[in-house]
Amino acid sequence: MQTGRASRTAEHMAFFRALETSAPEAARRCEDRFARGFLGTPLALVATAARIPGVFSLVSRYVDRRWPGARTSGVARTRLLDEIVRESVAAGAQQLVILGAGFDSRAYRFSVLRGAAVFEVDHLAT
């Protein structure tokens, strides 16, 4: 990690969420309408282009060949944690602490968290 620069891992995870959000709705495993806003210009353009029919699958295959397992595990982890957060709040949880939050946006994505205290803990630059 470079001093004064946000984590590249956090940006790549946001890219994976933005890319998944660009997938055809029936095929999405998670959705994060804020993820694209965390991206630098090159990745934001790719995530935006992935909305064009057929481009999502091309970009996904390229990413999966370049970083095997990174995108799919990031998407699966996001979906799992999203489900756990929703279930926990439904069961009465009133606080959420996200360690290594990166560019997380659950506090804004989930209306069920509006009354909860959400703490995101990460490196200062991120």
MOPAC internal coordinates of N, CA, C and O (Angstrom, degrees):
PM7 1SCF
backbone

  N    0.0000 0     0.00 0     0.00 0    0    0    0
  C    1.4505 1     0.00 0     0.00 0    1    0    0
  C    1.5191 1   108.84 1     0.00 0    2    1    0
  O    1.2310 1   120.83 1   -48.71 1    3    2    1
  N    1.3084 1   116.02 1   131.29 1    3    2    1
  C    1.4507 1   121.10 1   179.22 1    5    3    2
  C    1.5247 1   110.33 1   -85.03 1    6    5    3
  O    1.2310 1   120.81 1   -36.92 1    7    6    5
  N    1.3252 1   116.05 1   143.08 1    7    6    5
  C    1.4547 1   121.11 1   179.90 1    9    7    6
  C    1.5291 1   109.94 1   -60.24 1   10    9    7
  O    1.2310 1   120.84 1   -47.96 1   11   10    9
  N    1.3283 1   116.00 1   132.04 1   11   10    9
  C    1.4528 1   121.35 1   177.27 1   13   11   10
  C    1.5180 1   114.89 1    76.22 1   14   13   11
  O    1.2310 1   119.93 1  -174.79 1   15   14   13
  N    1.3238 1   117.73 1     5.21 1   15   14   13
  C    1.4742 1   121.46 1  -179.45 1   17   15   14
  C    1.5175 1   108.93 1  -119.23 1   18   17   15
  O    1.2310 1   121.02 1   -41.74 1   19   18   17
  N    1.3050 1   115.66 1   138.26 1   19   18   17
  C    1.4604 1   120.34 1   177.82 1   21   19   18
  C    1.5255 1   110.41 1   -63.39 1   22   21   19
  O    1.2310 1   121.25 1   -24.37 1   23   22   21
  N    1.2885 1   115.21 1   155.63 1   23   22   21
  C    1.4579 1   122.52 1  -179.05 1   25   23   22
  C    1.5232 1   111.74 1   -61.28 1   26   25   23
  O    1.2310 1   120.41 1   -48.03 1   27   26   25
  N    1.3292 1   116.82 1   131.97 1   27   26   25
  C    1.4709 1   120.66 1   175.43 1   29   27   26
  C    1.5244 1   109.65 1   -67.37 1   30   29   27
  O    1.2310 1   120.82 1   146.93 1   31   30   29
  N    1.3280 1   116.04 1   -33.07 1   31   30   29
  C    1.4742 1   119.29 1   177.13 1   33   31   30
  C    1.5179 1   110.03 1   -61.22 1   34   33   31
  O    1.2310 1   120.15 1   136.52 1   35   34   33
  N    1.3311 1   117.33 1   -43.48 1   35   34   33
  C    1.4647 1   120.76 1   178.65 1   37   35   34
  C    1.5213 1   110.37 1   -61.36 1   38   37   35
  O    1.2310 1   120.37 1   139.11 1   39   38   37
  N    1.3277 1   116.89 1   -40.89 1   39   38   37
  C    1.4667 1   119.55 1   179.23 1   41   39   38
  C    1.5269 1   111.09 1   -67.27 1   42   41   39
  O    1.2310 1   120.38 1   139.04 1   43   42   41
  N    1.3261 1   116.87 1   -40.96 1   43   42   41
  C    1.4674 1   118.89 1   179.38 1   45   43   42
  C    1.5294 1   111.32 1   -65.19 1   46   45   43
  O    1.2310 1   120.15 1   140.68 1   47   46   45
  N    1.3274 1   117.31 1   -39.32 1   47   46   45
  C    1.4701 1   119.50 1   177.43 1   49   47   46
  C    1.5311 1   110.28 1   -64.68 1   50   49   47
  O    1.2310 1   120.28 1   140.17 1   51   50   49
  N    1.3245 1   117.07 1   -39.83 1   51   50   49
  C    1.4687 1   119.91 1   176.07 1   53   51   50
  C    1.5280 1   109.96 1   -63.88 1   54   53   51
  O    1.2310 1   120.29 1   142.49 1   55   54   53
  N    1.3340 1   117.04 1   -37.51 1   55   54   53
  C    1.4629 1   120.71 1   176.96 1   57   55   54
  C    1.5248 1   110.83 1   -61.89 1   58   57   55
  O    1.2310 1   120.35 1   136.19 1   59   58   57
  N    1.3320 1   116.93 1   -43.81 1   59   58   57
  C    1.4580 1   119.96 1   179.73 1   61   59   58
  C    1.5295 1   110.88 1   -62.37 1   62   61   59
  O    1.2310 1   120.35 1   140.38 1   63   62   61
  N    1.3429 1   116.93 1   -39.62 1   63   62   61
  C    1.4653 1   120.19 1   177.72 1   65   63   62
  C    1.5290 1   111.17 1   -68.53 1   66   65   63
  O    1.2310 1   120.37 1   139.68 1   67   66   65
  N    1.3400 1   116.89 1   -40.32 1   67   66   65
  C    1.4697 1   120.67 1   177.81 1   69   67   66
  C    1.5211 1   110.40 1   -64.46 1   70   69   67
  O    1.2310 1   120.70 1   138.77 1   71   70   69
  N    1.3222 1   116.27 1   -41.23 1   71   70   69
  C    1.4562 1   120.38 1   178.75 1   73   71   70
  C    1.5246 1   110.41 1   -63.04 1   74   73   71
  O    1.2310 1   120.31 1   135.06 1   75   74   73
  N    1.3138 1   117.02 1   -44.94 1   75   74   73
  C    1.4680 1   120.91 1   179.27 1   77   75   74
  C    1.5287 1   110.61 1   -62.85 1   78   77   75
  O    1.2310 1   119.94 1   144.17 1   79   78   77
  N    1.3132 1   117.72 1   -35.83 1   79   78   77
  C    1.4551 1   122.36 1   177.83 1   81   79   78
  C    1.5249 1   110.77 1   -66.67 1   82   81   79
  O    1.2310 1   120.24 1   155.11 1   83   82   81
  N    1.3371 1   117.15 1   -24.89 1   83   82   81
  C    1.4605 1   121.79 1   177.39 1   85   83   82
  C    1.5256 1   112.74 1   -83.21 1   86   85   83
  O    1.2310 1   120.23 1   171.04 1   87   86   85
  N    1.3208 1   117.16 1    -8.96 1   87   86   85
  C    1.4655 1   120.95 1   179.89 1   89   87   86
  C    1.5241 1   109.59 1   -66.68 1   90   89   87
  O    1.2310 1   120.50 1   -22.87 1   91   90   89
  N    1.3269 1   116.65 1   157.13 1   91   90   89
  C    1.4704 1   118.46 1   173.50 1   93   91   90
  C    1.5288 1   109.70 1   -53.75 1   94   93   91
  O    1.2310 1   120.40 1   -42.56 1   95   94   93
  N    1.3173 1   116.85 1   137.44 1   95   94   93
  C    1.4653 1   121.93 1  -171.82 1   97   95   94
  C    1.5244 1   113.43 1   -51.75 1   98   97   95
  O    1.2310 1   119.99 1   138.54 1   99   98   97
  N    1.3101 1   117.63 1   -41.46 1   99   98   97
  C    1.4727 1   120.90 1  -177.83 1  101   99   98
  C    1.5240 1   112.59 1   -66.05 1  102  101   99
  O    1.2310 1   120.28 1   158.70 1  103  102  101
  N    1.3309 1   117.08 1   -21.30 1  103  102  101
  C    1.4650 1   120.74 1  -176.50 1  105  103  102
  C    1.5255 1   113.45 1  -101.55 1  106  105  103
  O    1.2310 1   119.45 1   174.66 1  107  106  105
  N    1.3215 1   118.66 1    -5.34 1  107  106  105
  C    1.4744 1   121.18 1  -176.81 1  109  107  106
  C    1.5090 1   111.96 1   -67.23 1  110  109  107
  O    1.2310 1   121.21 1   -42.99 1  111  110  109
  N    1.3269 1   115.28 1   137.01 1  111  110  109
  C    1.4571 1   120.98 1   176.06 1  113  111  110
  C    1.5245 1   111.06 1  -100.37 1  114  113  111
  O    1.2310 1   120.77 1   158.31 1  115  114  113
  N    1.3224 1   116.13 1   -21.69 1  115  114  113
  C    1.4680 1   121.70 1   174.67 1  117  115  114
  C    1.5199 1   107.38 1  -153.63 1  118  117  115
  O    1.2310 1   121.45 1   -13.46 1  119  118  117
  N    1.3216 1   114.84 1   166.54 1  119  118  117
  C    1.4568 1   119.20 1  -179.36 1  121  119  118
  C    1.5215 1   109.07 1  -144.20 1  122  121  119
  O    1.2310 1   121.03 1   -46.06 1  123  122  121
  N    1.3290 1   115.63 1   133.94 1  123  122  121
  C    1.4658 1   121.27 1   178.54 1  125  123  122
  C    1.5193 1   107.77 1  -144.41 1  126  125  123
  O    1.2310 1   120.98 1   -84.99 1  127  126  125
  N    1.3165 1   115.72 1    95.01 1  127  126  125
  C    1.4651 1   120.01 1  -176.85 1  129  127  126
  C    1.5279 1   112.80 1   -69.15 1  130  129  127
  O    1.2310 1   119.78 1   168.85 1  131  130  129
  N    1.3119 1   118.02 1   -11.15 1  131  130  129
  C    1.4622 1   121.62 1   179.45 1  133  131  130
  C    1.5262 1   113.21 1   -94.65 1  134  133  131
  O    1.2310 1   119.71 1   163.80 1  135  134  133
  N    1.3121 1   118.17 1   -16.20 1  135  134  133
  C    1.4688 1   122.14 1  -171.39 1  137  135  134
  C    1.5262 1   112.69 1   -57.65 1  138  137  135
  O    1.2310 1   119.87 1   138.30 1  139  138  137
  N    1.3174 1   117.86 1   -41.70 1  139  138  137
  C    1.4720 1   121.18 1  -177.62 1  141  139  138
  C    1.5284 1   110.56 1   -59.08 1  142  141  139
  O    1.2310 1   119.87 1   148.05 1  143  142  141
  N    1.3167 1   117.84 1   -31.95 1  143  142  141
  C    1.4597 1   121.76 1  -179.07 1  145  143  142
  C    1.5193 1   113.99 1   -67.75 1  146  145  143
  O    1.2310 1   119.78 1   162.78 1  147  146  145
  N    1.3142 1   118.02 1   -17.22 1  147  146  145
  C    1.4567 1   121.63 1   178.85 1  149  147  146
  C    1.5280 1   112.24 1   -88.20 1  150  149  147
  O    1.2310 1   120.14 1   173.79 1  151  150  149
  N    1.3088 1   117.34 1    -6.21 1  151  150  149
  C    1.4613 1   121.42 1  -171.46 1  153  151  150
  C    1.5166 1   112.63 1   -92.00 1  154  153  151
  O    1.2310 1   121.58 1   -31.84 1  155  154  153
  N    1.3342 1   114.58 1   148.16 1  155  154  153
  C    1.4578 1   120.46 1   169.29 1  157  155  154
  C    1.5231 1   108.20 1   -69.14 1  158  157  155
  O    1.2310 1   120.56 1   -11.29 1  159  158  157
  N    1.3057 1   116.53 1   168.71 1  159  158  157
  C    1.4628 1   121.89 1  -174.78 1  161  159  158
  C    1.5312 1   114.34 1   -54.69 1  162  161  159
  O    1.2310 1   118.75 1   131.35 1  163  162  161
  N    1.3444 1   120.00 1   -48.65 1  163  162  161
  C    1.4709 1   118.01 1  -177.08 1  165  163  162
  C    1.5350 1   113.66 1   -59.50 1  166  165  163
  O    1.2310 1   120.30 1   132.16 1  167  166  165
  N    1.3253 1   117.03 1   -47.84 1  167  166  165
  C    1.4675 1   119.52 1  -179.12 1  169  167  166
  C    1.5298 1   111.42 1   -69.59 1  170  169  167
  O    1.2310 1   120.07 1   145.33 1  171  170  169
  N    1.3182 1   117.47 1   -34.67 1  171  170  169
  C    1.4673 1   120.58 1   177.63 1  173  171  170
  C    1.5250 1   110.51 1   -63.51 1  174  173  171
  O    1.2310 1   120.32 1   140.12 1  175  174  173
  N    1.3214 1   117.00 1   -39.88 1  175  174  173
  C    1.4622 1   120.34 1   177.81 1  177  175  174
  C    1.5241 1   111.63 1   -65.02 1  178  177  175
  O    1.2310 1   120.51 1   138.69 1  179  178  177
  N    1.3226 1   116.62 1   -41.31 1  179  178  177
  C    1.4666 1   120.16 1   178.27 1  181  179  178
  C    1.5191 1   110.38 1   -63.70 1  182  181  179
  O    1.2310 1   120.27 1   134.53 1  183  182  181
  N    1.3311 1   117.10 1   -45.47 1  183  182  181
  C    1.4657 1   120.85 1   179.92 1  185  183  182
  C    1.5253 1   111.12 1   -62.91 1  186  185  183
  O    1.2310 1   120.32 1   142.89 1  187  186  185
  N    1.3179 1   117.00 1   -37.11 1  187  186  185
  C    1.4671 1   120.97 1   177.85 1  189  187  186
  C    1.5259 1   110.57 1   -69.27 1  190  189  187
  O    1.2310 1   120.36 1   136.05 1  191  190  189
  N    1.3200 1   116.91 1   -43.95 1  191  190  189
  C    1.4668 1   120.80 1   179.03 1  193  191  190
  C    1.5218 1   111.47 1   -62.30 1  194  193  191
  O    1.2310 1   120.25 1   151.70 1  195  194  193
  N    1.3362 1   117.13 1   -28.30 1  195  194  193
  C    1.4662 1   121.05 1  -178.79 1  197  195  194
  C    1.5249 1   112.29 1   -65.44 1  198  197  195
  O    1.2310 1   119.65 1   168.27 1  199  198  197
  N    1.3229 1   118.28 1   -11.73 1  199  198  197
  C    1.4673 1   121.49 1   175.83 1  201  199  198
  C    1.5330 1   111.67 1   -72.37 1  202  201  199
  O    1.2310 1   120.52 1   158.01 1  203  202  201
  N    1.3279 1   116.62 1   -21.99 1  203  202  201
  C    1.4658 1   121.24 1  -179.67 1  205  203  202
  C    1.5265 1   108.12 1   -70.40 1  206  205  203
  O    1.2310 1   120.33 1   -48.88 1  207  206  205
  N    1.3214 1   116.97 1   131.12 1  207  206  205
  C    1.4727 1   119.15 1  -178.40 1  209  207  206
  C    1.5323 1   111.87 1   -51.07 1  210  209  207
  O    1.2310 1   121.31 1   -49.19 1  211  210  209
  N    1.3258 1   115.09 1   130.81 1  211  210  209
  C    1.4578 1   122.11 1   179.55 1  213  211  210
  C    1.5166 1   114.63 1    90.38 1  214  213  211
  O    1.2310 1   120.11 1   153.97 1  215  214  213
  N    1.3317 1   117.39 1   -26.03 1  215  214  213
  C    1.4608 1   120.44 1  -177.68 1  217  215  214
  C    1.5217 1   110.87 1   -72.94 1  218  217  215
  O    1.2310 1   119.99 1   143.12 1  219  218  217
  N    1.3442 1   117.63 1   -36.88 1  219  218  217
  C    1.4615 1   120.23 1   178.85 1  221  219  218
  C    1.5229 1   110.93 1   -54.45 1  222  221  219
  O    1.2310 1   120.09 1   132.11 1  223  222  221
  N    1.3228 1   117.44 1   -47.89 1  223  222  221
  C    1.4712 1   119.83 1  -177.42 1  225  223  222
  C    1.5241 1   111.22 1   -66.32 1  226  225  223
  O    1.2310 1   119.48 1   143.08 1  227  226  225
  N    1.3240 1   118.59 1   -36.92 1  227  226  225
  C    1.4701 1   120.97 1   177.37 1  229  227  226
  C    1.5255 1   111.16 1   -64.00 1  230  229  227
  O    1.2310 1   120.91 1   132.58 1  231  230  229
  N    1.3260 1   115.86 1   -47.42 1  231  230  229
  C    1.4706 1   120.39 1  -179.25 1  233  231  230
  C    1.5290 1   109.87 1   -64.52 1  234  233  231
  O    1.2310 1   120.33 1   135.46 1  235  234  233
  N    1.3185 1   116.97 1   -44.54 1  235  234  233
  C    1.4734 1   120.86 1  -179.65 1  237  235  234
  C    1.5234 1   111.15 1   -59.57 1  238  237  235
  O    1.2310 1   120.48 1   135.33 1  239  238  237
  N    1.3220 1   116.68 1   -44.67 1  239  238  237
  C    1.4772 1   119.27 1   179.40 1  241  239  238
  C    1.5223 1   111.21 1   -63.81 1  242  241  239
  O    1.2310 1   120.44 1   139.80 1  243  242  241
  N    1.3346 1   116.76 1   -40.20 1  243  242  241
  C    1.4631 1   120.49 1   178.69 1  245  243  242
  C    1.5346 1   110.65 1   -62.87 1  246  245  243
  O    1.2310 1   120.97 1   131.45 1  247  246  245
  N    1.3189 1   115.74 1   -48.55 1  247  246  245
  C    1.4684 1   120.58 1   179.80 1  249  247  246
  C    1.5254 1   110.05 1   -61.04 1  250  249  247
  O    1.2310 1   120.08 1   136.66 1  251  250  249
  N    1.3234 1   117.45 1   -43.34 1  251  250  249
  C    1.4675 1   121.23 1  -178.22 1  253  251  250
  C    1.5228 1   112.11 1   -66.15 1  254  253  251
  O    1.2310 1   119.72 1   148.18 1  255  254  253
  N    1.3262 1   118.14 1   -31.82 1  255  254  253
  C    1.4753 1   120.39 1   175.12 1  257  255  254
  C    1.5183 1   111.11 1   -74.36 1  258  257  255
  O    1.2310 1   120.67 1   142.14 1  259  258  257
  N    1.3110 1   116.33 1   -37.86 1  259  258  257
  C    1.4674 1   120.14 1  -177.63 1  261  259  258
  C    1.5257 1   112.24 1   -73.42 1  262  261  259
  O    1.2310 1   120.40 1   138.04 1  263  262  261
  N    1.3451 1   116.84 1   -41.96 1  263  262  261
  C    1.4652 1   122.83 1  -179.79 1  265  263  262
  C    1.5205 1   108.60 1  -128.03 1  266  265  263
  O    1.2310 1   119.50 1  -103.32 1  267  266  265
  N    1.3189 1   118.55 1    76.68 1  267  266  265
  C    1.4751 1   120.80 1  -175.37 1  269  267  266
  C    1.5307 1   111.96 1   -54.64 1  270  269  267
  O    1.2310 1   121.26 1   -53.66 1  271  270  269
  N    1.3119 1   115.19 1   126.34 1  271  270  269
  C    1.4550 1   121.68 1   175.66 1  273  271  270
  C    1.5101 1   115.83 1    83.78 1  274  273  271
  O    1.2310 1   119.48 1   163.18 1  275  274  273
  N    1.3231 1   118.60 1   -16.82 1  275  274  273
  C    1.4689 1   120.24 1  -175.68 1  277  275  274
  C    1.5208 1   111.64 1   -66.35 1  278  277  275
  O    1.2310 1   119.99 1   129.62 1  279  278  277
  N    1.3142 1   117.63 1   -50.38 1  279  278  277
  C    1.4690 1   120.97 1  -178.02 1  281  279  278
  C    1.5232 1   111.13 1   -66.45 1  282  281  279
  O    1.2310 1   120.83 1   131.48 1  283  282  281
  N    1.3228 1   116.01 1   -48.52 1  283  282  281
  C    1.4626 1   119.28 1  -175.89 1  285  283  282
  C    1.5202 1   111.94 1   -65.64 1  286  285  283
  O    1.2310 1   120.02 1   140.59 1  287  286  285
  N    1.3330 1   117.56 1   -39.41 1  287  286  285
  C    1.4655 1   118.79 1   178.63 1  289  287  286
  C    1.5230 1   110.77 1   -71.77 1  290  289  287
  O    1.2310 1   119.83 1   145.32 1  291  290  289
  N    1.3337 1   117.94 1   -34.68 1  291  290  289
  C    1.4670 1   120.87 1   176.90 1  293  291  290
  C    1.5125 1   111.69 1   -64.69 1  294  293  291
  O    1.2310 1   120.47 1   137.82 1  295  294  293
  N    1.3198 1   116.71 1   -42.18 1  295  294  293
  C    1.4626 1   121.64 1   178.47 1  297  295  294
  C    1.5270 1   110.23 1   -66.50 1  298  297  295
  O    1.2310 1   120.80 1   135.88 1  299  298  297
  N    1.3402 1   116.08 1   -44.12 1  299  298  297
  C    1.4756 1   119.89 1   179.48 1  301  299  298
  C    1.5239 1   110.73 1   -63.47 1  302  301  299
  O    1.2310 1   120.55 1   138.27 1  303  302  301
  N    1.3263 1   116.55 1   -41.73 1  303  302  301
  C    1.4665 1   120.35 1   178.90 1  305  303  302
  C    1.5246 1   110.80 1   -63.86 1  306  305  303
  O    1.2310 1   120.50 1   137.85 1  307  306  305
  N    1.3321 1   116.64 1   -42.15 1  307  306  305
  C    1.4584 1   120.25 1   178.07 1  309  307  306
  C    1.5193 1   111.24 1   -60.32 1  310  309  307
  O    1.2310 1   120.93 1   133.03 1  311  310  309
  N    1.3199 1   115.84 1   -46.97 1  311  310  309
  C    1.4705 1   118.86 1  -179.40 1  313  311  310
  C    1.5292 1   111.51 1   -62.72 1  314  313  311
  O    1.2310 1   120.64 1   135.94 1  315  314  313
  N    1.3435 1   116.38 1   -44.06 1  315  314  313
  C    1.4623 1   120.14 1  -179.90 1  317  315  314
  C    1.5243 1   110.80 1   -60.97 1  318  317  315
  O    1.2310 1   120.06 1   131.37 1  319  318  317
  N    1.3198 1   117.48 1   -48.63 1  319  318  317
  C    1.4607 1   120.22 1  -179.53 1  321  319  318
  C    1.5214 1   111.76 1   -65.97 1  322  321  319
  O    1.2310 1   120.20 1   143.99 1  323  322  321
  N    1.3360 1   117.21 1   -36.01 1  323  322  321
  C    1.4654 1   119.88 1   175.94 1  325  323  322
  C    1.5294 1   110.12 1   -59.38 1  326  325  323
  O    1.2310 1   120.59 1   134.81 1  327  326  325
  N    1.3229 1   116.48 1   -45.19 1  327  326  325
  C    1.4647 1   120.64 1   179.78 1  329  327  326
  C    1.5233 1   111.56 1   -65.25 1  330  329  327
  O    1.2310 1   120.31 1   139.08 1  331  330  329
  N    1.3288 1   117.01 1   -40.92 1  331  330  329
  C    1.4667 1   120.53 1   179.02 1  333  331  330
  C    1.5282 1   110.39 1   -63.74 1  334  333  331
  O    1.2310 1   120.14 1   137.46 1  335  334  333
  N    1.3291 1   117.34 1   -42.54 1  335  334  333
  C    1.4709 1   120.61 1   179.20 1  337  335  334
  C    1.5226 1   109.89 1   -62.05 1  338  337  335
  O    1.2310 1   120.16 1   132.00 1  339  338  337
  N    1.3241 1   117.30 1   -48.00 1  339  338  337
  C    1.4747 1   120.02 1  -179.67 1  341  339  338
  C    1.5276 1   111.46 1   -59.89 1  342  341  339
  O    1.2310 1   120.52 1   134.45 1  343  342  341
  N    1.3248 1   116.62 1   -45.55 1  343  342  341
  C    1.4684 1   121.05 1  -179.64 1  345  343  342
  C    1.5242 1   111.18 1   -64.79 1  346  345  343
  O    1.2310 1   120.25 1   139.85 1  347  346  345
  N    1.3311 1   117.13 1   -40.15 1  347  346  345
  C    1.4631 1   121.13 1  -179.12 1  349  347  346
  C    1.5198 1   111.41 1   -65.62 1  350  349  347
  O    1.2310 1   120.29 1   137.54 1  351  350  349
  N    1.3168 1   117.04 1   -42.46 1  351  350  349
  C    1.4655 1   120.57 1   178.53 1  353  351  350
  C    1.5264 1   109.71 1   -66.45 1  354  353  351
  O    1.2310 1   120.41 1   139.31 1  355  354  353
  N    1.3310 1   116.82 1   -40.69 1  355  354  353
  C    1.4643 1   120.18 1   177.88 1  357  355  354
  C    1.5282 1   111.29 1   -62.40 1  358  357  355
  O    1.2310 1   120.78 1   151.20 1  359  358  357
  N    1.3361 1   116.11 1   -28.80 1  359  358  357
  C    1.4650 1   120.73 1   179.28 1  361  359  358
  C    1.5250 1   112.32 1   -86.62 1  362  361  359
  O    1.2310 1   120.12 1   179.41 1  363  362  361
  N    1.3474 1   117.37 1    -0.59 1  363  362  361
  C    1.4513 1   119.99 1   174.75 1  365  363  362
  C    1.5148 1   116.60 1   115.03 1  366  365  363
  O    1.2310 1   119.19 1   179.43 1  367  366  365
  N    1.3237 1   119.15 1    -0.57 1  367  366  365
  C    1.4764 1   120.28 1   178.65 1  369  367  366
  C    1.5240 1   109.38 1   -61.51 1  370  369  367
  O    1.2310 1   120.86 1   -41.14 1  371  370  369
  N    1.3330 1   115.96 1   138.86 1  371  370  369
  C    1.4597 1   120.82 1  -178.64 1  373  371  370
  C    1.5168 1   112.71 1  -119.60 1  374  373  371
  O    1.2310 1   120.60 1   178.15 1  375  374  373
  N    1.3433 1   116.45 1    -1.85 1  375  374  373
  C    1.4594 1   121.36 1   179.05 1  377  375  374
  C    1.5146 1   109.16 1  -136.53 1  378  377  375
  O    1.2310 1   121.30 1   -31.26 1  379  378  377
  N    1.3370 1   115.11 1   148.74 1  379  378  377
  C    1.4531 1   121.63 1   175.47 1  381  379  378
  C    1.5149 1   107.39 1  -135.70 1  382  381  379
  O    1.2310 1   120.39 1   -52.80 1  383  382  381
  N    1.3166 1   116.87 1   127.20 1  383  382  381
  C    1.4567 1   122.44 1   175.23 1  385  383  382
  C    1.5162 1   107.12 1  -116.32 1  386  385  383
  O    1.2310 1   120.83 1   -57.06 1  387  386  385
  N    1.3299 1   116.02 1   122.94 1  387  386  385
  C    1.4548 1   121.43 1  -179.27 1  389  387  386
  C    1.5241 1   107.51 1  -112.32 1  390  389  387
  O    1.2310 1   120.61 1   -70.99 1  391  390  389
  N    1.3179 1   116.44 1   109.01 1  391  390  389
  C    1.4622 1   121.73 1   178.90 1  393  391  390
  C    1.5236 1   108.85 1   -89.30 1  394  393  391
  O    1.2310 1   120.24 1   -42.73 1  395  394  393
  N    1.3296 1   117.14 1   137.27 1  395  394  393
  C    1.4557 1   120.25 1  -175.67 1  397  395  394
  C    1.5128 1   109.34 1    63.60 1  398  397  395
  O    1.2310 1   120.72 1  -134.26 1  399  398  397
  N    1.3299 1   116.23 1    45.74 1  399  398  397
  C    1.4639 1   122.08 1  -170.17 1  401  399  398
  C    1.5188 1   113.87 1   -62.77 1  402  401  399
  O    1.2310 1   119.97 1   151.21 1  403  402  401
  N    1.3425 1   117.67 1   -28.79 1  403  402  401
  C    1.4584 1   118.02 1  -176.40 1  405  403  402
  C    1.5142 1   109.18 1    59.07 1  406  405  403
  O    1.2310 1   120.70 1    43.91 1  407  406  405
  N    1.3091 1   116.27 1  -136.09 1  407  406  405
  C    1.4674 1   121.53 1   177.81 1  409  407  406
  C    1.5215 1   108.80 1  -102.49 1  410  409  407
  O    1.2310 1   120.93 1  -122.02 1  411  410  409
  N    1.3131 1   115.83 1    57.98 1  411  410  409
  C    1.4512 1   121.36 1  -179.56 1  413  411  410
  C    1.5251 1   108.63 1   -75.81 1  414  413  411
  O    1.2310 1   120.43 1   -28.39 1  415  414  413
  N    1.3080 1   116.79 1   151.61 1  415  414  413
  C    1.4664 1   119.36 1   179.65 1  417  415  414
  C    1.5254 1   111.61 1  -137.52 1  418  417  415
  O    1.2310 1   120.55 1  -160.38 1  419  418  417
  N    1.3152 1   116.55 1    19.62 1  419  418  417
  C    1.4699 1   119.01 1  -177.66 1  421  419  418
  C    1.5253 1   112.38 1   -57.39 1  422  421  419
  O    1.2310 1   120.11 1   143.23 1  423  422  421
  N    1.3133 1   117.39 1   -36.77 1  423  422  421
  C    1.4665 1   120.20 1  -179.10 1  425  423  422
  C    1.5261 1   111.43 1   -59.45 1  426  425  423
  O    1.2310 1   120.27 1   154.70 1  427  426  425
  N    1.3205 1   117.08 1   -25.30 1  427  426  425
  C    1.4616 1   121.74 1  -178.74 1  429  427  426
  C    1.5295 1   111.97 1  -102.89 1  430  429  427
  O    1.2310 1   120.29 1   153.83 1  431  430  429
  N    1.3188 1   117.04 1   -26.17 1  431  430  429
  C    1.4691 1   120.42 1  -178.34 1  433  431  430
  C    1.5185 1   113.37 1   -77.30 1  434  433  431
  O    1.2310 1   120.08 1   149.81 1  435  434  433
  N    1.3176 1   117.44 1   -30.19 1  435  434  433
  C    1.4633 1   120.76 1  -172.66 1  437  435  434
  C    1.5180 1   111.42 1  -108.09 1  438  437  435
  O    1.2310 1   120.73 1   -65.09 1  439  438  437
  N    1.2946 1   116.21 1   114.91 1  439  438  437
  C    1.4621 1   119.87 1   178.43 1  441  439  438
  C    1.5330 1   110.77 1   -63.93 1  442  441  439
  O    1.2310 1   119.70 1   153.60 1  443  442  441
  N    1.3381 1   118.18 1   -26.40 1  443  442  441
  C    1.4692 1   120.52 1   179.34 1  445  443  442
  C    1.5248 1   111.84 1   -64.86 1  446  445  443
  O    1.2310 1   119.62 1   163.36 1  447  446  445
  N    1.3275 1   118.34 1   -16.64 1  447  446  445
  C    1.4655 1   121.54 1   179.70 1  449  447  446
  C    1.5317 1   112.95 1   -91.42 1  450  449  447
  O    1.2310 1   119.65 1  -179.45 1  451  450  449
  N    1.3132 1   118.28 1     0.55 1  451  450  449
  C    1.4725 1   120.48 1  -176.92 1  453  451  450
  C    1.5156 1   113.30 1   -58.32 1  454  453  451
  O    1.2310 1   119.57 1   145.34 1  455  454  453
  N    1.3073 1   118.43 1   -34.66 1  455  454  453
  C    1.4549 1   120.76 1  -179.74 1  457  455  454
  C    1.5123 1   113.45 1   -95.45 1  458  457  455
  O    1.2310 1   120.22 1  -179.33 1  459  458  457
  N    1.3253 1   117.18 1     0.67 1  459  458  457
  C    1.4685 1   121.28 1  -176.69 1  461  459  458
  C    1.5271 1   110.83 1   -96.57 1  462  461  459
  O    1.2310 1   121.08 1   -23.57 1  463  462  461
  N    1.3197 1   115.54 1   156.43 1  463  462  461
  C    1.4596 1   121.53 1   172.81 1  465  463  462
  C    1.5288 1   107.27 1   -88.39 1  466  465  463
  O    1.2310 1   120.41 1   -56.80 1  467  466  465
  N    1.3359 1   116.83 1   123.20 1  467  466  465
  C    1.4673 1   121.26 1  -179.28 1  469  467  466
  C    1.5171 1   108.36 1  -118.22 1  470  469  467
  O    1.2310 1   121.40 1   -53.06 1  471  470  469
  N    1.3312 1   114.92 1   126.94 1  471  470  469
  C    1.4612 1   122.36 1   179.26 1  473  471  470
  C    1.5146 1   108.66 1  -117.76 1  474  473  471
  O    1.2310 1   120.56 1   -56.20 1  475  474  473
  N    1.3343 1   116.54 1   123.80 1  475  474  473
  C    1.4550 1   121.72 1   177.00 1  477  475  474
  C    1.5139 1   107.49 1  -110.05 1  478  477  475
  O    1.2310 1   120.72 1   -55.29 1  479  478  477
  N    1.3281 1   116.24 1   124.71 1  479  478  477
  C    1.4587 1   122.11 1  -176.67 1  481  479  478
  C    1.5184 1   108.61 1  -118.67 1  482  481  479
  O    1.2310 1   120.57 1   -57.21 1  483  482  481
  N    1.3326 1   116.51 1   122.79 1  483  482  481
  C    1.4539 1   121.22 1   177.80 1  485  483  482
  C    1.5182 1   109.00 1  -160.90 1  486  485  483
  O    1.2310 1   121.22 1     1.79 1  487  486  485
  N    1.3064 1   115.26 1  -178.21 1  487  486  485
  C    1.4605 1   121.86 1   177.29 1  489  487  486
  C    1.5300 1   108.83 1   -59.84 1  490  489  487
  O    1.2310 1   119.84 1   -37.01 1  491  490  489
  N    1.3134 1   117.90 1   142.99 1  491  490  489
  C    1.4518 1   123.26 1  -174.96 1  493  491  490
  C    1.5300 1   112.65 1   -53.91 1  494  493  491
  O    1.2310 1   119.37 1   135.17 1  495  494  493
  N    1.3367 1   118.81 1   -44.83 1  495  494  493
  C    1.4659 1   121.23 1  -177.60 1  497  495  494
  C    1.5134 1   111.99 1   -65.18 1  498  497  495
  O    1.2310 1   120.42 1   148.08 1  499  498  497
  N    1.3269 1   116.80 1   -31.92 1  499  498  497
  C    1.4676 1   120.02 1   178.65 1  501  499  498
  C    1.5197 1   109.68 1   -77.35 1  502  501  499
  O    1.2310 1   120.10 1   180.00 1  503  502  501

